[in-house]
Amino acid sequence: MENQLQVQVSEGLIVAYVRGVPSESLLRQCQAEVVALARETGIVRVLYDALQMADPGVDVALSQRAIDEEQGFSLRRAILVPDTRLAYLARLAFGEGDYRVFYDDIEAARRWLRG
C-alpha cells in the first residue's frame, strides 16, 4: 500500500497521489491521511492525482461515498484523471460533493481549487 499512496501538502493544497488499483482499505487510508492533514493545517482544498491509478471497479468507487459520510469533514476536491472511465468512477465516488473532475490538466485543477 505504501507505494500506492502518497499524501502531502504542496503549494497550499493537500495532494493525494493514488497509483495502481486501489482497494477500499487504501481509500480509507487516503481519506484518513487527507482529513488528518486538513485538521492539522486548516487546508480544505484537496487535489487527488489519479493519473497513475487503474480502474478499481464500481463497488470500490462507491465505497468512497460511505467513507466520506463516516469522516464527516467537508473538503473541496479536484480529481485529476487520465480517461473517461476513471472520470465516470470519480463522479460515482464523490456524488454531490464539492468537487470537479479534470482530464490530465493539473494546472486547471489547481486554479479551480484556488478559485
C-alpha positions as a printed NumPy array, in Angstrom:
array([[  0.   ,   0.   ,   0.   ],
       [  2.848,   2.388,   0.754],
       [  3.921,   2.856,  -2.851],
       [  0.297,   3.214,  -3.998],
       [ -0.468,   6.231,  -1.84 ],
       [  1.272,   9.469,  -1.027],
       [ -0.435,  12.385,   0.735],
       [  1.335,  15.695,   1.274],
       [  0.915,  19.461,   1.383],
       [  2.143,  21.212,  -1.742],
       [  1.721,  24.879,  -2.69 ],
       [ -1.104,  25.435,  -0.221],
       [ -3.067,  22.325,  -1.235],
       [ -3.301,  18.808,   0.094],
       [ -2.239,  16.494,  -2.728],
       [ -3.054,  12.79 ,  -2.683],
       [ -1.335,  10.585,  -5.287],
       [ -3.071,   7.251,  -5.853],
       [ -1.385,   4.643,  -8.057],
       [ -2.371,   1.187,  -9.273],
       [ -5.666,  -0.481,  -8.44 ],
       [ -6.968,   0.942,  -5.156],
       [ -8.837,  -1.177,  -2.643],
       [-11.419,   0.062,  -0.177],
       [ -8.78 ,  -0.091,   2.575],
       [ -6.439,   2.098,   0.505],
       [ -9.257,   4.637,   0.006],
       [ -9.893,   4.6  ,   3.76 ],
       [ -6.203,   5.186,   4.444],
       [ -6.136,   8.01 ,   1.899],
       [ -9.192,   9.678,   3.421],
       [ -7.781,   9.354,   6.941],
       [ -4.477,  10.95 ,   5.905],
       [ -6.216,  13.736,   3.975],
       [ -8.559,  14.565,   6.853],
       [ -5.71 ,  14.448,   9.398],
       [ -3.679,  16.895,   7.291],
       [ -6.722,  19.122,   6.804],
       [ -7.321,  19.285,  10.553],
       [ -3.637,  19.852,  11.264],
       [ -3.085,  22.558,   8.631],
       [ -6.532,  24.091,   8.135],
       [ -6.244,  23.399,   4.389],
       [ -9.536,  22.08 ,   2.971],
       [ -8.637,  22.08 ,  -0.734],
       [ -7.51 ,  18.676,  -1.982],
       [ -6.085,  17.547,  -5.304],
       [ -6.456,  13.814,  -5.932],
       [ -3.943,  12.834,  -8.609],
       [ -5.291,   9.624, -10.129],
       [ -3.273,   9.808, -13.348],
       [ -1.476,   6.564, -12.448],
       [ -4.499,   4.88 , -10.91 ],
       [ -6.095,   1.839, -12.54 ],
       [ -9.82 ,   1.113, -12.679],
       [-10.891,  -0.052,  -9.198],
       [-14.37 ,  -1.128, -10.295],
       [-17.719,   0.369,  -9.401],
       [-18.01 ,  -1.227,  -5.926],
       [-14.725,   0.242,  -4.696],
       [-15.579,   3.627,  -6.221],
       [-18.949,   3.65 ,  -4.468],
       [-17.282,   2.837,  -1.145],
       [-15.763,   6.348,  -1.269],
       [-19.211,   7.835,  -0.572],
       [-19.576,   5.787,   2.61 ],
       [-16.059,   6.724,   3.657],
       [-16.87 ,  10.424,   3.176],
       [-20.036,  10.119,   5.25 ],
       [-18.135,   8.407,   8.069],
       [-15.486,  11.138,   8.204],
       [-17.999,  13.994,   8.254],
       [-15.416,  16.522,   7.073],
       [-16.138,  18.987,   4.264],
       [-13.44 ,  19.305,   1.589],
       [-13.213,  20.971,  -1.824],
       [-11.708,  18.388,  -4.161],
       [-10.292,  18.276,  -7.666],
       [ -9.8  ,  14.825,  -9.137],
       [ -7.215,  14.519, -11.892],
       [ -7.902,  11.534, -14.182],
       [ -6.377,  10.157, -17.391],
       [ -9.541,   8.913, -19.106],
       [-13.345,   8.877, -19.252],
       [-13.71 ,   5.589, -17.333],
       [-11.938,   6.983, -14.257],
       [-13.849,  10.266, -14.656],
       [-17.104,   8.302, -14.523],
       [-15.962,   6.388, -11.44 ],
       [-14.863,   9.635,  -9.762],
       [-18.317,  11.091, -10.308],
       [-19.857,   7.99 ,  -8.756],
       [-17.401,   8.096,  -5.851],
       [-17.876,  11.733,  -4.902],
       [-21.579,  12.155,  -5.745],
       [-22.959,  15.585,  -4.982],
       [-19.953,  16.87 ,  -3.031],
       [-17.858,  19.955,  -3.721],
       [-15.591,  18.503,  -6.395],
       [-14.71 ,  18.684, -10.054],
       [-13.073,  16.153, -12.377],
       [-10.199,  17.226, -14.637],
       [ -8.764,  15.299, -17.564],
       [ -4.974,  15.33 , -17.357],
       [ -4.793,  19.12 , -16.661],
       [ -3.152,  19.715, -13.292],
       [ -2.923,  23.49 , -13.755],
       [ -6.665,  23.801, -14.412],
       [ -7.334,  21.68 , -11.318],
       [ -5.086,  23.869,  -9.164],
       [ -6.726,  27.063, -10.499],
       [-10.197,  25.73 ,  -9.761],
       [ -9.231,  24.727,  -6.223],
       [ -7.816,  28.173,  -5.535],
       [-10.742,  29.992,  -7.186]])
